[in-house]
Amino acid sequence: MKAIETEIAIIGGGIAGCSTALHVALRGVPVVLLEKRQPGAAASGVNFGGVRRNGRALEELTLAKRSIDIWHTLPELVGNDCEYAMNGHLKVARNDADMEAMETHAKAQAEYGCEVEMISRNALLARYPWFSDVAYGAAWCASDGQANPRLLGPSFAHAARRAGADIRENEPVAALEKDGDGFLLRSENGLEVRARQVLNAAGAWGARVAGWLSEKVELWPMMPQLVVTEPVPYFMEPALGVVGGDVYVRQIPRGNLIFGGRSGTADLDEGFGHAITEETLCTLERTVKVIPRMADVNIIRLWSGVEGCTPDHLPVLGPSRTTPGVMHAFGFSGHGFCLGPGVGAVMAELLLDGETKTPIEAFDIGRF
Ligand SMILES: Cc1cc2nc3c(=O)[nH]c(=O)nc-3n(C[C@H](O)[C@H](O)[C@H](O)COP(=O)(O)OP(=O)(O)OC[C@H]3O[C@@H](n4cnc5c(N)ncnc54)[C@H](O)[C@@H]3O)c2cc1C
């Protein structure tokens, strides 16, 4: 089989890979994306759907802002809004120490133009009478939102195809090697792609791909697990998360509640996350303590997904430190859905212009 020749090859069709493919294709540059399964089949398609800056690490705030600006343009960019809605996000405290820590973080976030309002317990209960008095107060970010993860990856992949990208499904890349002044990629099916530059957007498998270039990075799998209930009357407009991460909930206008807070299991070789029923019951118990009316809902489905987590919980974004011509975009540590549309814009700039206006120094693979 003759190798496909291209300018840029992307390994992985999650939101990081698909959004980069779109931004590269929109600049008229040939790009081939190889995805082991289907676009958005891994973490990007099974996550909670939170699009949030509230409580986010300061290093990620500028990238998150850039990304959220792109979220607002999805109908024009990819032809569909992916059910993105700017309904706001509540980070809920259970005690005074949580409130103080959130207040300090909110002040620091303000320096980045991210407005977060602190709400006292009385004001919170007046605004949202469905909280129990376990809720001690909250940080409110009106510019945060939520979206349907099942739509995002495929929408970016379709748009990238329309813009000229070659998106290959069911093509697990098995090898990546130097080839003259470029690279040769081989899939398990025997497909060969020759590219001048390569992007490693392999999600939880990103460290394996980096390992092919003798580049070591600690990345362990994290497997948050989620639950969806039957539809109940709509009462919860904002998405919310409780400090500590053991309870997070959102409701879609159709009425279904989606919530999570504990972990499933995963085997990277097999490639899937698996939910654990007992963990779900524990999540439900904790959630009901905060939102008592959820005691009466019926669960209809639970699932888990696999994400790559780095030691400092920040992603790996930018050039390889062993192999010029290779870029990395993986290890989003549980919060890369919000960042994904912006990551593609940034990676396209790095690949095509050699620089980006968005600060990403904190994400350099060399920091480990
Ligand atoms: C349950 C759960 C809840 C989450 N909730 C949120 C949230 O509310 N908000 C938020 O911002 N983030 C959330 N996240 C994190 C978010 O989903 C991820 O950070 C983001 O989707 C990562 O995108 P990605 O493109 O890096 O990875 P992925 O979507 O995992 O994509 C990587 C792709 O690479 C492919 N691949 C791997 N190896 C190869 C290979 N050798 N050849 C070809 N293809 C390969 C995989 O098949 C996969 O499709 C959550 C994650 C999970 C699992």
The ligand as a Gaussian input file, in Angstrom:
#p B3LYP/6-31G(d) Opt

LIG

0 1
 C      -16.115000      10.762000      33.011000
 C      -15.359000      12.020000      32.667000
 C      -15.892000      13.258000      33.041000
 C      -15.230000      14.433000      32.656000
 N      -15.844000      15.650000      32.858000
 C      -15.311000      16.779000      32.329000
 C      -15.988000      18.030000      32.436000
 O      -17.081000      18.132000      32.951000
 N      -15.382000      19.138000      31.912000
 C      -14.158000      19.085000      31.323000
 O      -13.655000      20.121000      30.889000
 N      -13.514000      17.890000      31.178000
 C      -14.062000      16.756000      31.653000
 N      -13.420000      15.552000      31.518000
 C      -12.135000      15.518000      30.832000
 C      -12.293000      15.593000      29.323000
 O      -13.242000      14.657000      28.869000
 C      -10.930000      15.309000      28.687000
 O       -9.957000      16.153000      29.272000
 C      -10.908000      15.564000      27.193000
 O      -11.986000      14.966000      26.568000
 C       -9.590000      15.043000      26.643000
 O       -9.627000      15.104000      25.242000
 P       -8.495000      14.368000      24.426000
 O       -8.742000      14.665000      23.010000
 O       -7.160000      14.721000      25.013000
 O       -8.674000      12.820000      24.794000
 P       -9.698000      11.703000      24.278000
 O      -11.056000      12.220000      24.089000
 O       -9.523000      10.541000      25.204000
 O       -9.137000      11.348000      22.856000
 C       -7.923000      10.667000      22.642000
 C       -8.153000       9.761000      21.453000
 O       -6.931000       9.175000      21.057000
 C       -7.230000       7.900000      20.523000
 N       -5.983000       7.125000      20.490000
 C       -5.211000       6.751000      21.534000
 N       -4.139000       6.067000      21.107000
 C       -4.245000       6.004000      19.760000
 C       -3.451000       5.394000      18.737000
 N       -2.318000       4.718000      19.036000
 N       -3.870000       5.498000      17.462000
 C       -5.011000       6.177000      17.140000
 N       -5.784000       6.760000      18.070000
 C       -5.418000       6.674000      19.363000
 C       -8.285000       7.360000      21.473000
 O       -9.038000       6.329000      20.882000
 C       -9.102000       8.605000      21.761000
 O      -10.266000       8.716000      20.945000
 C      -14.011000      14.358000      31.947000
 C      -13.463000      13.115000      31.631000
 C      -14.134000      11.958000      31.970000
 C      -13.523000      10.634000      31.583000

